[in-house]
Amino acid sequence: MKTSGLPCRANHDCEVVFTVMPQDSMDALREAAAKRNAHELEAHQYTHIVTTVLGPSTFAQGPAAPRRRGRRRKEEELNVI
């Protein structure tokens, strides 16, 4: 199902969708989410339980350790002059 907003999560038969206008506004998103939560509780006695909590993104930090390229050589080969 493709929607242009936040659909009701209580059951698949409910076709209520809460639009976010303007779409680039976090306040509008929070308001639509609050309306959806209120609808789900009033109409379906459903409270959504968050199963995953995301932390801050670590993407900009890069990898934790440098990645080796190629095959590892034996120590004997590294000491040869």
C-alpha positions in Angstrom: 0.0 0.0 0.0 1.5 3.3 -1.0 0.3 6.4 0.9 1.2 10.1 1.0 1.3 10.3 4.8 1.2 8.2 8.0 -1.2 5.3 7.7 -3.0 3.7 10.7 -0.9 0.9 12.1 -3.6 -0.8 14.2 -4.9 -3.1 11.5 -4.6 -3.5 7.7 -8.3 -2.8 7.1 -8.2 0.7 8.4 -7.6 3.1 5.5 -7.1 6.3 7.6 -4.0 8.3 6.6 -2.6 11.3 8.3 -1.0 13.8 5.9 2.1 15.8 6.8 1.8 19.3 5.5 4.1 21.0 4.7 6.2 17.8 4.1 9.5 19.5 5.0 8.4 20.4 8.5 9.4 18.4 11.5 6.6 20.1 13.5 4.0 18.9 10.9 5.4 15.4 11.1 5.1 15.4 14.9 1.6 16.7 14.7 0.5 14.0 12.2 2.2 11.3 14.3 0.3 12.6 17.4 -3.0 12.6 15.5 -2.3 9.0 14.2 -1.5 7.8 17.8 -4.7 9.4 19.1 -6.8 7.8 16.3 -5.2 4.4 16.9 -6.0 4.6 20.6 -9.5 5.9 20.3 -10.7 3.8 17.3 -8.8 0.6 17.8 -7.5 0.6 21.4 -4.0 0.2 20.0 -0.8 1.6 21.4 2.3 1.2 19.2 5.3 -0.3 21.0 8.7 0.8 19.7 10.9 -2.2 19.4 14.1 -0.5 18.2 15.6 2.7 19.4 18.1 4.3 17.1 21.0 6.3 18.4 23.0 9.0 16.7 24.5 8.1 13.3 28.2 7.1 13.3 28.5 7.2 9.5 30.6 10.3 9.4 33.2 8.8 11.9 34.4 6.3 9.3 35.4 2.7 10.1 36.6 1.7 13.5 39.9 0.3 12.3 41.8 0.6 9.0 41.1 -2.1 6.5 44.0 -4.1 5.2 44.3 -4.6 1.5 45.9 -7.7 -0.2 47.1 -10.8 1.4 49.1 -10.9 4.6 52.8 -11.8 4.2 54.8 -13.9 6.6 57.1 -12.1 9.0 60.1 -13.6 7.3 59.2 -12.0 4.0 58.8 -8.6 5.7 62.4 -8.7 7.2 64.2 -9.4 3.9 66.2 -6.4 2.7 
